[in-house]
């Protein structure tokens, strides 16, 4: 079974069908780009994968969780196995770097202060953050904030990282740096699904490409230069 597997699935949002009879699969270890125009359903698919929207028919499985049978009190367990990275970082601005990461670990059941401190140091090393952990997000550059966001996504050693337009608010050079980081994490064994409008990234950092269009998702083959 894939890390993500949707079979004949219907996804609806606000009583409107976004996808019907959808088949979509991501295998372990793949780097997958998700492309499509605004309103094509990318965000609805992503929300479904991390348990924010339920499928209304068909079958769905993400990192071992049945999307039809999952209960509200189990969604936090699903999200421990998925790291989500957002375009606008979604860091808590009134908390320091350390406090942002500590908050997530506490919320997912970590209690030992030394283990928490060691884990935070580990993920910040992984994403090459050299800023003092006492700094607040607003004191960081956009690229540094996105690195902290990726560090947060890595805290519980996820099987899958979902990156929703992770370079959308960054300049081209910083975007490349973030892509190199995501590729490095992928090479370490993490499956990555990245929604993007940035076709330059798709060309420079090859992966599988799926397009959302007219209520369908289909694989497209990148053109050679």
N, CA, C and O of each residue as an XYZ file, in Angstrom:
900
protein
N       0.842     -1.195      0.000
C       0.000      0.000      0.000
C       0.879      1.247      0.000
O       1.924      1.283      0.650
N       0.437      2.282     -0.746
C       1.213      3.511     -0.811
C       1.101      4.319      0.468
O       0.259      4.044      1.323
N       1.961      5.319      0.586
C       1.858      6.261      1.699
C       0.525      7.006      1.617
O      -0.101      7.304      2.634
N       0.104      7.301      0.378
C      -1.208      7.885      0.112
C      -1.912      7.002     -0.907
O      -1.343      6.660     -1.943
N      -3.147      6.638     -0.608
C      -3.903      5.817     -1.551
C      -5.376      6.206     -1.488
O      -6.044      5.972     -0.481
N      -5.878      6.801     -2.571
C      -7.296      7.141     -2.688
C      -7.884      6.318     -3.826
O      -7.332      6.286     -4.925
N      -8.993      5.662     -3.563
C      -9.630      4.802     -4.558
C     -11.104      5.158     -4.691
O     -11.869      5.055     -3.732
N     -11.494      5.581     -5.895
C     -12.884      5.973     -6.181
C     -13.415      6.952     -5.136
O     -14.576      6.875     -4.733
N     -12.555      7.869     -4.704
C     -12.900      8.769     -3.599
C     -13.641     10.009     -4.100
O     -13.350     10.542     -5.171
N     -14.601     10.447     -3.295
C     -15.272     11.724     -3.526
C     -14.874     12.683     -2.415
O     -14.985     12.363     -1.232
N     -14.405     13.871     -2.812
C     -14.006     14.905     -1.861
C     -14.899     16.114     -2.093
O     -14.986     16.635     -3.205
N     -15.561     16.552     -1.029
C     -16.456     17.710     -1.124
C     -16.032     18.762     -0.124
O     -15.509     18.449      0.946
N     -16.263     20.024     -0.485
C     -16.014     21.119      0.445
C     -17.132     22.137      0.298
O     -17.475     22.553     -0.809
N     -17.698     22.531      1.443
C     -18.843     23.456      1.478
C     -19.969     22.966      0.566
O     -20.535     23.726     -0.219
N     -20.274     21.674      0.693
C     -21.366     21.022     -0.062
C     -21.166     21.020     -1.577
O     -22.105     20.778     -2.334
N     -19.937     21.290     -2.011
C     -19.634     21.251     -3.440
C     -18.620     20.143     -3.690
O     -17.601     20.062     -3.004
N     -18.901     19.285     -4.679
C     -17.982     18.195     -5.009
C     -16.756     18.769     -5.709
O     -16.872     19.452     -6.726
N     -15.579     18.482     -5.151
C     -14.320     18.942     -5.742
C     -13.731     17.845     -6.630
O     -13.316     18.107     -7.759
N     -13.699     16.610     -6.110
C     -13.239     15.444     -6.869
C     -14.265     14.326     -6.704
O     -14.812     14.119     -5.621
N     -14.512     13.617     -7.794
C     -15.437     12.484     -7.749
C     -14.784     11.283     -8.416
O     -14.165     11.406     -9.473
N     -14.928     10.126     -7.789
C     -14.362      8.887     -8.330
C     -12.857      9.047     -8.566
O     -12.336      8.687     -9.622
N     -12.178      9.593     -7.562
C     -10.761      9.940     -7.689
C      -9.867      8.775     -7.281
O     -10.047      8.177     -6.220
N      -8.902      8.465     -8.142
C      -7.844      7.505     -7.815
C      -6.519      8.279     -7.791
O      -6.163      8.965     -8.749
N      -5.804      8.151     -6.677
C      -4.558      8.901     -6.522
C      -3.664      8.143     -5.555
O      -4.097      7.742     -4.475
N      -2.414      7.949     -5.954
C      -1.519      7.158     -5.107
C      -0.118      7.765     -5.085
O       0.398      8.203     -6.113
N       0.486      7.784     -3.904
C       1.885      8.166     -3.745
C       2.584      7.018     -3.037
O       2.178      6.612     -1.948
N       3.622      6.503     -3.648
C       4.373      5.402     -3.051
C       5.434      5.919     -2.092
O       5.878      7.063     -2.192
N       5.822      5.082     -1.185
C       6.862      5.441     -0.220
C       8.141      5.841     -0.951
O       8.585      5.155     -1.871
N       8.728      6.967     -0.526
C      10.003      7.400     -1.097
C       9.899      8.262     -2.333
O      10.923      8.638     -2.903
N       8.683      8.591     -2.769
C       8.532      9.424     -3.965
C       8.577     10.922     -3.611
O       8.255     11.320     -2.491
N       8.983     11.732     -4.587
C       8.876     13.190     -4.509
C       7.852     13.583     -5.562
O       8.088     13.419     -6.759
N       6.719     14.099     -5.115
C       5.592     14.347     -6.011
C       5.245     15.834     -6.019
O       5.082     16.453     -4.968
N       5.136     16.393     -7.222
C       4.644     17.763     -7.381
C       3.152     17.704     -7.705
O       2.703     16.854     -8.474
N       2.395     18.619     -7.104
C       0.977     18.759     -7.397
C       0.767     20.140     -7.986
O       1.018     21.146     -7.322
N       0.303     20.195     -9.239
C       0.140     21.474     -9.922
C      -1.321     21.646    -10.320
O      -2.109     20.701    -10.266
N      -1.665     22.855    -10.718
C      -3.034     23.145    -11.134
C      -3.374     24.586    -10.824
O      -2.771     25.207     -9.949
N      -4.344     25.111    -11.547
C      -4.751     26.506    -11.360
C      -5.398     26.696     -9.989
O      -5.848     25.739     -9.359
N      -5.434     27.944     -9.547
C      -6.164     28.278     -8.321
C      -7.613     27.823     -8.482
O      -8.246     28.100     -9.500
N      -8.127     27.132     -7.488
C      -9.496     26.625     -7.557
C      -9.617     25.244     -8.167
O     -10.724     24.724     -8.308
N      -8.474     24.633     -8.537
C      -8.531     23.305     -9.183
C      -8.641     22.163     -8.171
O      -8.862     21.014     -8.555
N      -8.487     22.473     -6.879
C      -8.688     21.434     -5.873
C      -7.445     21.012     -5.103
O      -7.506     20.102     -4.276
N      -6.310     21.671     -5.372
C      -5.073     21.279     -4.681
C      -5.220     21.372     -3.162
O      -4.863     20.449     -2.430
N      -5.754     22.506     -2.708
C      -5.877     22.706     -1.260
C      -6.872     21.723     -0.638
O      -6.664     21.237      0.474
N      -7.943     21.438     -1.360
C      -8.930     20.474     -0.842
C      -8.317     19.084     -0.711
O      -8.577     18.377      0.263
N      -7.508     18.693     -1.685
C      -6.831     17.401     -1.600
C      -5.901     17.369     -0.395
O      -5.902     16.404      0.369
N      -5.107     18.422     -0.224
C      -4.149     18.469      0.889
C      -4.881     18.408      2.229
O      -4.462     17.690      3.137
N      -5.975     19.162      2.351
C      -6.747     19.145      3.596
C      -7.323     17.754      3.872
O      -7.431     17.338      5.026
N      -7.688     17.049      2.820
C      -8.193     15.678      2.980
C      -7.094     14.768      3.510
O      -7.341     13.932      4.379
N      -5.888     14.927      2.990
C      -4.792     14.038      3.378
C      -4.387     14.220      4.835
O      -3.942     13.263      5.469
N      -4.534     15.438      5.387
C      -4.184     15.573      6.806
C      -5.416     15.644      7.722
O      -5.333     16.106      8.860
N      -6.556     15.177      7.199
C      -7.707     14.940      8.061
C      -8.587     16.132      8.340
O      -9.407     16.092      9.258
N      -8.436     17.211      7.557
C      -9.263     18.402      7.757
C     -10.592     18.299      7.021
O     -11.581     18.924      7.405
N     -10.601     17.497      5.952
C     -11.829     17.224      5.194
C     -11.973     15.707      5.104
O     -10.993     15.005      4.855
N     -13.196     15.197      5.307
C     -13.431     13.758      5.181
C     -13.847     13.419      3.752
O     -14.536     14.197      3.093
N     -13.416     12.238      3.280
C     -13.940     11.780      1.993
C     -15.382     11.324      2.207
O     -15.710     10.745      3.243
N     -16.243     11.591      1.219
C     -17.668     11.286      1.388
C     -18.052      9.946      0.785
O     -19.101      9.391      1.111
N     -17.203      9.424     -0.095
C     -17.422      8.055     -0.595
C     -16.100      7.533     -1.138
O     -15.148      8.291     -1.326
N     -16.053      6.228     -1.386
C     -14.812      5.609     -1.827
C     -13.918      5.295     -0.646
O     -14.365      5.282      0.501
N     -12.650      5.043     -0.933
C     -11.701      4.656      0.108
C     -10.474      5.566      0.084
O     -10.070      6.062     -0.967
N      -9.895      5.772      1.262
C      -8.679      6.567      1.358
C      -7.829      6.113      2.514
O      -8.334      5.843      3.604
N      -6.533      6.029      2.274
C      -5.597      5.637      3.317
C      -4.368      6.526      3.229
O      -3.775      6.669      2.160
N      -3.982      7.126      4.358
C      -2.790      7.979      4.416
C      -1.949      7.537      5.602
O      -2.444      7.481      6.727
N      -0.695      7.225      5.361
C       0.265      6.750      6.369
C      -0.371      5.738      7.324
O      -0.145      5.773      8.534
N      -1.176      4.829      6.745
C      -1.750      3.742      7.541
C      -3.088      4.044      8.192
O      -3.654      3.174      8.854
N      -3.611      5.254      8.024
C      -4.899      5.622      8.609
C      -6.000      5.586      7.553
O      -5.835      6.115      6.454
N      -7.112      4.964      7.893
C      -8.277      4.888      7.022
C      -9.048      6.206      7.131
O      -9.591      6.524      8.189
N      -9.096      6.970      6.043
C      -9.706      8.293      6.075
C     -11.216      8.253      6.260
O     -11.814      9.251      6.662
N     -11.848      7.103      5.970
C     -13.294      7.005      6.171
C     -13.646      6.654      7.608
O     -14.702      7.030      8.116
N     -12.737      5.922      8.257
C     -13.045      5.433      9.608
C     -12.399      6.256     10.710
O     -12.739      6.088     11.881
N     -11.476      7.143     10.360
C     -10.755      7.892     11.387
C     -11.715      8.768     12.193
O     -12.580      9.444     11.636
N     -11.546      8.741     13.507
C     -12.387      9.546     14.393
C     -11.667     10.855     14.722
O     -10.449     10.973     14.584
N     -12.464     11.830     15.161
C     -11.888     13.141     15.472
C     -10.762     13.054     16.489
O      -9.779     13.789     16.401
N     -10.909     12.146     17.462
C      -9.881     12.047     18.500
C      -8.656     11.251     18.050
O      -7.739     11.019     18.837
N      -8.644     10.833     16.773
C      -7.477     10.135     16.221
C      -6.707     11.001     15.216
O      -5.608     10.642     14.794
N      -7.287     12.130     14.841
C      -6.672     12.950     13.790
C      -5.290     13.444     14.213
O      -4.394     13.573     13.378
N      -5.110     13.726     15.526
C      -3.788     14.176     15.974
C      -2.742     13.079     15.787
O      -1.561     13.374     15.608
N      -3.174     11.803     15.829
C      -2.242     10.692     15.605
C      -1.829     10.628     14.136
O      -0.668     10.366     13.825
N      -2.781     10.868     13.236
C      -2.480     10.956     11.801
C      -1.472     12.080     11.553
O      -0.512     11.912     10.801
N      -1.705     13.217     12.191
C      -0.866     14.395     11.924
C       0.528     14.261     12.520
O       1.443     14.972     12.103
N       0.710     13.369     13.482
C       2.061     13.107     13.982
C       2.926     12.458     12.912
O       4.149     12.599     12.925
N       2.289     11.743     11.980
C       3.039     11.016     10.955
C       3.157     11.808      9.651
O       3.740     11.345      8.671
N       2.582     13.023      9.668
C       2.642     13.911      8.500
C       3.214     15.245      8.953
O       2.775     15.801      9.960
N       4.191     15.759      8.215
C       4.684     17.112      8.473
C       4.122     18.038      7.410
O       4.250     17.765      6.216
N       3.498     19.136      7.837
C       2.888     20.064      6.879
C       3.645     21.386      6.901
O       3.908     21.951      7.962
N       3.993     21.870      5.702
C       4.716     23.138      5.537
C       3.841     24.055      4.689
O       3.398     23.674      3.605
N       3.594     25.261      5.188
C       2.667     26.174      4.526
C       3.410     27.332      3.849
O       4.549     27.650      4.192
N       2.735     27.947      2.887
C       3.308     29.093      2.179
C       3.579     30.249      3.134
O       4.607     30.916      3.020
N       2.664     30.495      4.079
C       2.802     31.644      4.978
C       3.361     31.242      6.341
O       3.176     31.950      7.331
N       4.041     30.108      6.382
C       4.828     29.625      7.524
C       3.971     29.174      8.723
O       4.238     28.133      9.322
N       2.941     29.966      9.066
C       2.047     29.652     10.193
C       2.797     29.438     11.512
O       2.432     28.583     12.318
N       3.845     30.229     11.712
C       4.524     30.228     13.002
C       3.778     31.171     13.954
O       3.179     32.156     13.523
N       3.822     30.858     15.241
C       3.172     31.700     16.245
C       4.089     32.883     16.541
O       5.176     32.719     17.096
N       3.635     34.077     16.162
C       4.512     35.255     16.174
C       4.884     35.727     17.584
O       5.891     36.411     17.767
N       4.073     35.363     18.571
C       4.375     35.791     19.939
C       5.195     34.750     20.699
O       5.372     34.859     21.912
N       5.696     33.738     19.981
C       6.549     32.723     20.583
C       7.901     32.715     19.883
O       7.988     32.955     18.679
N       8.960     32.437     20.648
C      10.299     32.321     20.062
C      10.383     31.058     19.200
O       9.463     30.239     19.187
N      11.498     30.914     18.483
C      11.736     29.684     17.712
C      11.581     28.469     18.629
O      10.869     27.519     18.303
N      12.261     28.515     19.784
C      12.203     27.380     20.707
C      10.771     27.127     21.163
O      10.318     25.983     21.196
N      10.067     28.186     21.509
C       8.698     28.028     22.022
C       7.746     27.480     20.960
O       6.851     26.696     21.273
N       7.938     27.893     19.700
C       7.114     27.350     18.610
C       7.271     25.835     18.521
O       6.284     25.109     18.401
N       8.514     25.362     18.578
C       8.768     23.931     18.431
C       8.378     23.170     19.701
O       7.848     22.062     19.628
N       8.640     23.762     20.844
C       8.259     23.170     22.120
C       6.747     22.988     22.202
O       6.263     21.974     22.705
N       6.006     23.976     21.705
C       4.540     23.929     21.718
C       4.023     22.696     20.978
O       3.117     22.008     21.450
N       4.614     22.428     19.808
C       4.184     21.268     19.013
C       4.518     19.961     19.730
O       3.689     19.053     19.780
N       5.714     19.862     20.279
C       6.106     18.635     20.978
C       5.221     18.389     22.196
O       4.777     17.263     22.424
N       4.965     19.426     22.970
C       4.075     19.283     24.138
C       2.685     18.829     23.701
O       2.068     17.972     24.334
N       2.199     19.428     22.591
C       0.854     19.101     22.105
C       0.752     17.671     21.585
O      -0.340     17.106     21.515
N       1.894     17.088     21.220
C       1.872     15.711     20.703
C       2.419     14.712     21.724
O       2.832     13.608     21.370
N       2.415     15.121     23.002
C       2.642     14.148     24.062
C       4.044     14.084     24.651
O       4.295     13.260     25.530
N       4.974     14.936     24.191
C       6.316     14.934     24.762
C       6.281     15.610     26.129
O       5.615     16.630     26.308
N       7.002     15.036     27.093
C       6.996     15.598     28.449
C       8.397     15.866     29.001
O       8.588     16.819     29.757
N       9.370     15.044     28.635
C      10.717     15.137     29.186
C      11.441     16.370     28.612
O      11.653     16.462     27.403
N      11.813     17.305     29.480
C      12.394     18.575     29.028
C      13.712     18.375     28.279
O      13.971     19.063     27.292
N      14.544     17.442     28.740
C      15.827     17.199     28.068
C      15.620     16.612     26.677
O      16.293     17.003     25.723
N      14.674     15.661     26.568
C      14.385     15.061     25.257
C      13.822     16.111     24.300
O      14.138     16.120     23.110
N      12.986     16.990     24.839
C      12.421     18.068     24.018
C      13.535     18.984     23.511
O      13.588     19.312     22.325
N      14.412     19.387     24.408
C      15.518     20.274     24.031
C      16.409     19.623     22.980
O      16.811     20.273     22.015
N      16.721     18.332     23.166
C      17.576     17.617     22.213
C      16.910     17.486     20.849
O      17.561     17.631     19.815
N      15.605     17.209     20.853
C      14.876     17.064     19.583
C      14.844     18.393     18.836
O      15.026     18.428     17.619
N      14.615     19.481     19.558
C      14.582     20.803     18.919
C      15.944     21.145     18.317
O      16.022     21.650     17.197
N      17.006     20.872     19.055
C      18.356     21.111     18.526
C      18.610     20.262     17.281
O      19.232     20.720     16.323
N      18.126     19.025     17.307
C      18.333     18.102     16.182
C      17.662     18.606     14.912
O      18.287     18.633     13.852
N      16.387     19.010     15.008
C      15.679     19.436     13.790
C      16.207     20.772     13.281
O      16.234     21.006     12.073
N      16.627     21.649     14.188
C      17.196     22.920     13.728
C      18.529     22.707     13.022
O      18.859     23.423     12.077
N      19.298     21.713     13.487
C      20.540     21.350     12.781
C      20.222     20.817     11.390
O      20.886     21.164     10.413
N      19.203     19.971     11.312
C      18.828     19.362     10.028
C      18.501     20.413      8.974
O      18.815     20.240      7.796
N      17.867     21.503      9.403
C      17.452     22.525      8.431
C      18.433     23.705      8.388
O      18.166     24.722      7.747
N      19.567     23.554      9.078
C      20.647     24.558      9.059
C      20.186     25.932      9.532
O      20.481     26.948      8.903
N      19.459     25.951     10.650
C      19.096     27.233     11.274
C      20.174     27.597     12.283
O      20.422     26.860     13.238
N      20.808     28.733     12.063
C      21.862     29.184     12.962
C      21.414     30.333     13.864
O      22.159     30.760     14.746
N      20.193     30.834     13.642
C      19.687     31.936     14.459
C      19.472     31.466     15.902
O      19.115     30.308     16.117
N      19.679     32.331     16.884
C      19.427     31.963     18.278
C      17.970     31.542     18.473
O      17.063     32.145     17.899
N      17.752     30.514     19.277
C      16.390     29.989     19.470
C      15.517     30.957     20.256
O      14.304     30.766     20.342
N      16.127     32.004     20.837
C      15.356     33.009     21.573
C      14.734     34.051     20.635
O      13.937     34.882     21.068
N      15.099     34.002     19.357
C      14.542     34.978     18.406
C      13.079     34.651     18.107
O      12.646     33.501     18.189
N      12.332     35.707     17.757
C      10.938     35.554     17.358
C      10.858     35.470     15.834
O      11.752     35.963     15.147
N       9.796     34.849     15.291
C       9.684     34.724     13.833
C       9.823     36.047     13.081
O      10.430     36.097     12.011
N       9.251     37.129     13.651
C       9.304     38.412     12.931
C      10.717     38.984     12.862
O      10.966     39.942     12.130
N      11.634     38.402     13.618
C      13.035     38.844     13.568
C      13.837     38.061     12.529
O      15.029     38.310     12.348
N      13.192     37.121     11.851
C      13.869     36.254     10.891
C      13.503     36.644      9.466
O      12.468     37.266      9.232
N      14.355     36.276      8.519
C      14.018     36.448      7.100
C      12.949     35.421      6.713
O      12.672     34.480      7.458
N      12.357     35.623      5.531
C      11.361     34.666      5.053
C      11.939     33.261      4.927
O      11.296     32.279      5.297
N      13.159     33.176      4.400
C      13.790     31.865      4.245
C      14.038     31.185      5.581
O      13.854     29.975      5.714
N      14.464     31.979      6.586
C      14.686     31.412      7.917
C      13.371     30.945      8.538
O      13.314     29.897      9.181
N      12.314     31.739      8.336
C      11.005     31.330      8.867
C      10.539     30.015      8.229
O       9.971     29.156      8.904
N      10.785     29.872      6.925
C      10.364     28.630      6.271
C      11.205     27.458      6.759
O      10.695     26.342      6.860
N      12.468     27.681      7.061
C      13.303     26.610      7.628
C      12.780     26.179      9.000
O      12.746     24.990      9.317
N      12.371     27.163      9.807
C      11.790     26.821     11.108
C      10.487     26.036     10.907
O      10.199     25.085     11.633
N       9.714     26.456      9.908
C       8.466     25.746      9.593
C       8.751     24.289      9.195
O       8.025     23.379      9.596
N       9.805     24.080      8.409
C      10.182     22.720      8.018
C      10.704     21.942      9.235
O      10.412     20.757      9.396
N      11.483     22.627     10.092
C      11.951     21.984     11.323
C      10.760     21.513     12.156
O      10.769     20.405     12.692
N       9.745     22.355     12.260
C       8.522     21.986     12.999
C       7.870     20.741     12.384
O       7.389     19.862     13.098
N       7.864     20.683     11.060
C       7.260     19.532     10.373
C       8.030     18.241     10.638
O       7.473     17.149     10.520
N       9.305     18.361     10.996
C      10.149     17.169     11.192
C      10.141     16.647     12.629
O      10.714     15.592     12.902
N       9.506     17.362     13.540
C       9.642     17.051     14.971
C       9.263     15.616     15.318
O       9.925     14.982     16.139
N       8.214     15.105     14.705
C       7.753     13.761     15.044
C       8.142     12.717     13.996
O       7.486     11.686     13.843
N       9.239     13.019     13.273
C       9.809     12.086     12.294
C       8.728     11.540     11.336
O       8.432     10.345     11.331
N       8.151     12.442     10.533
C       7.017     12.053      9.690
C       7.407     11.109      8.554
O       8.544     11.116      8.082
N       6.447     10.305      8.131
C       6.626      9.472      6.936
C       6.415     10.300      5.673
O       6.964     10.001      4.612
N       5.603     11.348      5.814
C       5.202     12.156      4.657
C       5.295     13.631      5.020
O       4.814     14.048      6.074
N       5.917     14.422      4.144
C       5.865     15.880      4.261
C       4.961     16.411      3.152
O       5.155     16.107      1.975
N       3.972     17.209      3.549
C       3.117     17.906      2.596
C       3.521     19.373      2.618
O       3.374     20.044      3.640
N       4.024     19.866      1.510
C       4.481     21.250      1.413
C       3.542     22.002      0.467
O       3.524     21.751     -0.738
N       2.768     22.923      1.031
C       1.753     23.645      0.261
C       2.310     25.005     -0.155
O       2.328     25.943      0.643
N       2.762     25.109     -1.403
C       3.379     26.331     -1.944
C       4.496     26.836     -1.019
O       4.475     28.006     -0.637
N       5.465     25.999     -0.650
C       6.453     26.394      0.355
C       7.390     27.507     -0.082
O       8.033     28.137      0.757
N       7.479     27.761     -1.401
C       8.355     28.832     -1.888
C       7.556     30.036     -2.388
O       8.124     30.962     -2.967
N       6.245     30.024     -2.168
C       5.371     31.052     -2.747
C       5.650     32.461     -2.275
O       5.397     33.416     -3.009
N       6.171     32.615     -1.054
C       6.438     33.958     -0.517
C       7.923     34.289     -0.476
O       8.335     35.215      0.223
N       8.731     33.535     -1.221
C      10.180     33.691     -1.123
C      10.777     34.157     -2.451
O      10.213     33.912     -3.518
N      11.920     34.830     -2.370
C      12.603     35.255     -3.590
C      13.244     34.034     -4.259
O      13.381     32.992     -3.618
N      13.643     34.142     -5.542
C      14.144     32.970     -6.277
C      15.322     32.259     -5.616
O      15.350     31.029     -5.572
N      16.289     33.010     -5.106
C      17.462     32.368     -4.487
C      17.070     31.598     -3.228
O      17.517     30.470     -3.019
N      16.231     32.216     -2.389
C      15.787     31.546     -1.160
C      14.927     30.330     -1.503
O      15.002     29.298     -0.837
N      14.114     30.462     -2.545
C      13.283     29.331     -2.989
C      14.149     28.125     -3.346
O      13.833     26.990     -2.989
N      15.242     28.390     -4.055
C      16.147     27.294     -4.429
C      16.734     26.624     -3.194
O      16.856     25.401     -3.136
N      17.098     27.443     -2.203
C      17.665     26.896     -0.965
C      16.650     25.991     -0.265
O      17.004     24.916      0.218
N      15.397     26.426     -0.211
C      14.344     25.619      0.432
C      14.112     24.330     -0.351
O      13.880     23.277      0.243
N      14.174     24.406     -1.687
C      13.992     23.202     -2.503
C      15.133     22.219     -2.277
O      14.900     21.014     -2.180
N      16.356     22.716     -2.191
C      17.491     21.829     -1.901
C      17.289     21.124     -0.562
O      17.613     19.945     -0.414
N      16.746     21.864      0.416
C      16.487     21.274      1.732
C      15.426     20.176      1.634
O      15.594     19.097      2.202
N      14.338     20.448      0.916
C      13.286     19.431      0.766
C      13.818     18.198      0.035
O      13.466     17.067      0.370
N      14.672     18.431     -0.969
C      15.265     17.301     -1.693
C      16.184     16.484     -0.783
O      16.213     15.256     -0.863
N      16.928     17.169      0.077
C      17.812     16.474      1.018
C      16.990     15.608      1.967
O      17.369     14.475      2.262
N      15.864     16.140      2.445
C      14.997     15.365      3.338
C      14.403     14.163      2.602
O      14.274     13.074      3.162
N      14.045     14.383      1.336
C      13.528     13.284      0.508
C      14.580     12.189      0.355
O      14.270     11.002      0.450
N      15.816     12.596      0.120
C      16.895     11.609     -0.045
C      17.168     10.834      1.246
O      17.732      9.740      1.212
N      16.762     11.410      2.387
C      16.935     10.713      3.670
C      15.837      9.674      3.895
O      15.874      8.928      4.874
N      14.844      9.627      2.971
C      13.815      8.581      3.071
C      12.403      9.078      3.297
O      11.476      8.271      3.376
N      12.211     10.397      3.403
C      10.875     10.938      3.635
C      10.163     11.145      2.297
O      10.743     11.684      1.354
N       8.918     10.720      2.224
C       8.093     10.959      1.039
C       7.630     12.417      1.068
O       7.252     12.930      2.121
N       7.660     13.086     -0.096
C       7.310     14.510     -0.154
C       6.232     14.739     -1.213
O       6.347     14.278     -2.349
N       5.172     15.467     -0.812
C       4.160     15.955     -1.745
C       4.206     17.474     -1.690
O       3.998     18.066     -0.631
N       4.476     18.104     -2.821
C       4.622     19.558     -2.861
C       3.675     20.168     -3.882
O       3.774     19.893     -5.078
N       2.752     21.004     -3.398
C       1.893     21.777     -4.291
C       2.627     23.050     -4.673
O       3.193     23.723     -3.811
N       2.624     23.383     -5.943
C       3.380     24.562     -6.378
C       2.815     25.159     -7.663
O       2.207     24.469     -8.481
N       3.037     26.467     -7.814
C       2.797     27.149     -9.083
C       4.126     27.427     -9.798
O       4.141     27.929    -10.922
N       5.223     27.100     -9.145
C       6.549     27.490     -9.639
C       7.113     26.407    -10.567
O       7.728     25.442    -10.115
N       6.890     26.589    -11.867
C       7.302     25.563    -12.830
C       8.821     25.482    -12.966
O       9.355     24.451    -13.374
N       9.519     26.574    -12.622
C      10.982     26.507    -12.641
C      11.499     25.464    -11.667
O      12.476     24.771    -11.951
N      10.843     25.351    -10.515
C      11.262     24.364     -9.515
C      11.038     22.937    -10.026
O      11.837     22.038     -9.766
N       9.952     22.754    -10.748
C       9.649     21.418    -11.282
C      10.714     20.994    -12.289
O      11.093     19.824    -12.351
N      11.195     21.962    -13.080
C      12.228     21.659    -14.071
C      13.569     21.385    -13.395
O      14.285     20.458    -13.775
N      13.908     22.206    -12.381
C      15.225     22.095    -11.742
C      15.318     20.936    -10.758
O      16.399     20.398    -10.523
N      14.181     20.556    -10.186
C      14.181     19.516     -9.153
C      13.177     18.440     -9.565
O      12.047     18.433     -9.077
N      13.574     17.540    -10.451
C      12.618     16.600    -11.030
C      11.947     15.701     -9.988
O      12.544     15.309     -8.985
N      10.695     15.398    -10.273
C       9.917     14.461     -9.467
C       8.718     14.030    -10.288
O       8.586     14.415    -11.450
N       7.854     13.243     -9.698
C       6.602     12.873    -10.350
C       5.686     14.092    -10.341
O       5.672     14.840     -9.363
N       4.929     14.306    -11.398
C       4.064     15.488    -11.488
C       2.621     15.042    -11.696
O       2.318     14.267    -12.603
N       1.727     15.554    -10.825
C       0.296     15.322    -10.987
C      -0.397     16.660    -11.134
O      -0.082     17.618    -10.427
N      -1.352     16.720    -12.068
C      -2.090     17.963    -12.304
C      -3.545     17.802    -11.877
O      -4.190     16.798    -12.177
N      -4.050     18.826    -11.162
C      -5.470     18.899    -10.828
C      -6.173     19.729    -11.903
O      -5.756     20.843    -12.218
N      -7.232     19.171    -12.451
C      -7.957     19.900    -13.500
C      -9.335     19.272    -13.699
O      -9.460     18.060    -13.874
N     -10.355     20.112    -13.668
C     -11.740     19.665    -13.937
C     -12.155     18.466    -13.090
O     -12.756     17.516    -13.592
N     -11.828     18.521    -11.807
C     -12.258     17.463    -10.903
C     -11.503     16.157    -11.041
O     -11.932     15.128    -10.518
N     -10.387     16.191    -11.737
C      -9.557     14.987    -11.926
C      -8.115     15.294    -11.523
O      -7.707     16.453    -11.459
N      -7.358     14.240    -11.256
C      -5.917     14.358    -11.052
C      -5.232     13.358    -11.971
O      -5.541     12.167    -11.943
N      -4.315     13.838    -12.773
C      -3.644     12.917    -13.693
C      -2.156     13.229    -13.728
O      -1.738     14.367    -13.518
N      -1.366     12.196    -13.998
C       0.079     12.361    -14.059
C       0.470     12.988    -15.391
O      -0.066     12.635    -16.442
N       1.412     13.922    -15.327
C       1.928     14.536    -16.553
C       3.425     14.297    -16.617
O       4.097     14.190    -15.592
N       3.929     14.216    -17.825
C       5.353     13.966    -18.046
C       6.026     15.288    -18.369
O       5.638     15.980    -19.310
N       7.033     15.632    -17.586
C       7.764     16.888    -17.800
C       8.474     16.854    -19.147
O       9.053     15.838    -19.534
N       8.422     17.977    -19.853
C       9.109     18.074    -21.149
C      10.601     18.255    -20.936
O      11.037     18.966    -20.030
N      11.364     17.607    -21.776
C      12.832     17.787    -21.725
C      13.180     19.145    -22.317
O      12.538     19.605    -23.261
N      14.209     19.787    -21.748
C      14.692     21.058    -22.335
C      15.393     20.777    -23.662
O      15.870     21.704    -24.316
